Amino acid sequence: MTTAIDQNEPRPSKATGIVLTVAALIVAVMLTVNPAPNNDLFWQLRAGADILRTHQAPHADTFSWTRTGTQWVAHEWLSFAIFALAYKAAGFSGLYVLMAVCIGATFTGLFRIAASNARVAADRGEVASTVAFLVWLAGVMISRPYFQPRPQLFTYLFLVVTMSTVLSARRMSTPRLWMLIPLFVLWANLHAGVLIGVGVLAVFAIGEGVDAYVERSRRDVAGEMAFARHLGMVAAGGLLSTLATPYSYHIYQNFAATVSNATAMNTVGEWASPDFHSPFGHVIEVYLGLAMASLFFSQRKRRTADVALVLILLYETLGANRNAPLLAIVCTPLIAEHAMSAFGRVKWASMIGPGVAYVLAVATVNGALMSAVSTMRESAVKDGAPLERVALTSIDYAGYPAKACEFVEREQVPAGIRMYNIYGQGGFLIWKLPDHPVFIDGRADIYFGKHLDDVSRMRSMPYDWRSTLNKWHVDMIVSEASDPQAKLFLGAPDWALVYADSPILSDTFRPEGPVNSLIFIRNIPEYTKLIGKCRSDCPAVAKIAGRYRPSSGSGP
Amino acid sequence: MTNSPTTGNDLATPSRFALIVLGIAVVVFVVALSIAPSPAVDLFWQMRTGQIIVSTGHVPHFDTFSWTRNGHPWIVHEWGMCVLLWSTFKAGGFAGVWVLEAVLLLAIFLTLYLLLHRETRGAPLTAFCLTLWACKMSSPLIAPRPHLFTYLFLIVCIGILLAARRGNPKLLWWLVPTCVMWANFHGGVILGVGLIALFGVCDLVEAGMSRSGTSTIGSGPLPPNPAGTGLVKPDLEIGKRQLVVAACCAVGLSINPYGWHIYEIFTQTVGNKTMPSFVSEWSALDFHDPLGLLFEAMFAIICAGLVFTRESRSLAEIATVVLLAHASLTASRNVPLFAFAGLLVTARHIQSTLDRFLSRKGEDRPELFGPRPPSVISVVVAIAVVAVSTMTAVDQMRRSPDRSSGLAKAASTSFALHYFPADAVRFLKTEQLPADWRMYNDYNLGSYLMWSMPERKISMDTQTDVFFGGVLDDYARLDQQPFGWEKILAFYHPDFVVMSAAEPQARLFYTSPRWALVWADTADLDSSGSSNALIFIKNSRENASVIERCRRDCPTLVRHPEMALQGATQ
């Protein structure tokens, strides 16, 4: 750690820095126009509305009929309230603007930190900014799938602030670290990702301590040791500050239960490993290659904390693709310094001037704009004001069973009917059908145990699926044609199809097209009248029934 | 310029005792690992192919096993292994095949162990730990399969490349006969040639950068290790020689019965889009699986080694690690290749990092992970590994339903012979279904069906490259249970179906009124452990009597007649 500002640190050309910063902002905001199913948004809106109405955070589940009354640690309660306020003010447009502002601020800030770190290893500021921009771009691309209106947005933002504070303290020996504590208090009420922030501080503390210890025989390391201790104390303070929530230490129970639940890891898509045959997997590989190449070829001293953070967050990302933005935010500034050092080995590196930076800025802004325009052109949302259309497209609203919900209300399906729904629709059903409690939704932690295990089992389509479903005494099923389970119910004589968005049954998965919701009601005398009425009100059903003749057997 | 070693305690003579004791533990570990059950789905078609080669005196050029691809060109790049498998089976049955597998595995891992011992400058415990780790990472792919030769030859090739860099460039010429031999055992030889060429290109680039004054890859802020590994800094001559040798190897590959066509296998396989979504070992690495976690840990160690080393890094080493990491991420079957190549090229860096962090003040080498670990530690570690390995192997053999003993028991446990549908095959032979009936079968059972019923042609098996294109694509599509599945199947006009209950598409036949279930191994269709074969016959008036007769002869359907009612009869 330097003890004073390095007077020889190159001053970047102001124009280059401004151009790339503006480009970063535009690119980040444009990339938010990206249809990504966000099932959780809807139950969060309902939870937020409840919080605003009752002025207290929820402690027990009221949204499902399967886990009603179960303890619910809504660690993101403050985010829910903010989302509800934004929705109340301007509908989905308001939510989109909130998301765009958060993402824009986060990733513009990230670029600034990366450029600042890269300058440490550069002879010329323009080269540093350009290299930092390229590393940053890779980081943005691995984060893009998670540009959604979710509480994680606050974790991304506060993580950038944390990294900025720690890195500048490390470089300039100005201990402003204590200002992180009030930030952590606020963060703890917005999202449990505050634990990541605490973890990052702890790794920095340990890493700086290890480096100082290893170097102790060669020079005086009193300053570095003091810095490491300071980091440790702030990390401890951060840990304590996470108790300042309506749920206190329960936030840790929730965290531990989540990361240790194998069923959730294998059932919930965003907890799965990245698929390295998909475009997202390819981008992660590129980022990984960039990180490794930077560390291997760098001429700078590799700090233990930096290497540890890269490896730890890489481990987290490989274990769950939802952690990719965390990898990008924490590691991009660290990698930028080494990338600049590695690039500096190349003879012609110093010949890169502002012109390259300007071309890069224009090319990436152009690419991001074209991507946004193309997305809107292909969007299934055709009506509404422009901002509303962008908002509904970015949350893939067409992929939710809005019409099916309207049908349920229109047909006055009894509120007490036990509904089985697929995981990806639960959040929307909570919001759109508040009188019909759900079977399961995106609050996976509430359903840990037998419940989630049964859902996972149903998704594997066992031969005796009825024994799993029947023990819940389900009378109504809300599914969609692209869900494999739908085929079980379509061919079953004990279930009657009563609604379909479209008579064309397709295996295409969202978000490639609008959803084709299906509703089934148990084929028993009690519901004969309801089944008849529903079928007569939904012409699509007759066309599908003609193609699907259920088998006569009742199964094992 | 050569890195000359200096005198010092880092030249302490490596402990031969520790090397031998830990080596024995490696042997026991490898043998025990080879007993771990894994259905040998490829073994049967490979033995049958070997039988054909031995009896006819020439290799096959066209498929003759299937009715879907009958007459299609077929490149049996692993013909040497097929002959070896058939010969050992003929001599000693499945026990003979298992012994062959064990011998190959010992050759692989002992070679790796000794080379790692050399690369770590005689640190036996480091070499031991890394070898065991590589062994564990290879365990999902340990089977009597031709790729074992790829593992062996890959290790040998890298050993030669590294030895050549220690002032013995003429050793590189040994790569040519190695690759020629390799080309007749497995198409993975292309990887070996690629690696040699990669070394050549990287060394030329690095030498060129040194000449132009650009700071070289290896230099960095850390002081160089004065007692280096004796590695010669890459120069133009070594780089050129490696490229020439690579070119000779590339030409030498065509010294096989198929000539240059062997390259087609490579381009077809890596270019096929269906396999990754369908064949588990070609799918992306899953980091929720033990294999993914083992890979991560090894990747972290290799990276830490490269980052913190005091040795100069070479571009060839880094390129090898990066490319094989990519290969592993995209196909889990490449993980052992990453383990072998990655460890060999970075072992000296890992050791350098260990030396840096674990050495006491004033010493260059640590005690435990240095050349002379305490004998007591070596013995305790070896005994622990031997004990756990032996207990695990004994437990696995005890759990096997097979009633044989000795080597036969080891073989049947290792190859999971109980998995294969022997009862279903006996049933088919008894019922004497018409010889011209087309059998549509499970991908994983095809090899066994072809072996057990050579008079019948199969629809597909694990000779996957033969089925690239429509057949494989349609099979993979049916596994997704699409809405229009009957239209896809209608193209093939099958008359009966043999499928494992665990295969996703089995549910299509089970619930369809157009197919009649006539055989099930057991009634519990959701159980795992064996294939639980199901046989369906096309449900038509012409087949009604056959269906009825078969159902009467199936014990499971007699006890559970409701299973036959899943589809409505016409």
Interface residues (C-beta under 8 A of the other chain):
Chain A: V214 S217 A262 M265 N266 A272 S273 P274 D275 F276 H277 G281 E285 L288 G289 M292 A293 L295 F296 F297 S298 Q299 R300 K301 R302 V307 L311 L314 Y315 L318 G319 R345 V346 K347 M461 P462 Y463 D464 A481 P484 K487 G491 L505 S506 D507 R549 S551 S552 G553 S554 G555 P556
Chain B: M209 S212 G213 T214 S215 I217 S219 G220 P221 L222 P276 S277 S283 A284 L285 D286 F287 H288 G292 E296 A300 C303 A304 L306 V307 F308 R313 I318 V322 A325 H326 L329 T330 F357 K361 Q480 Q481 P482 F483 A501 P504 R507 Y510 T511 S512 P513 A523 L525 D526 H560 E562 M563 L565 Q566 G567 A568
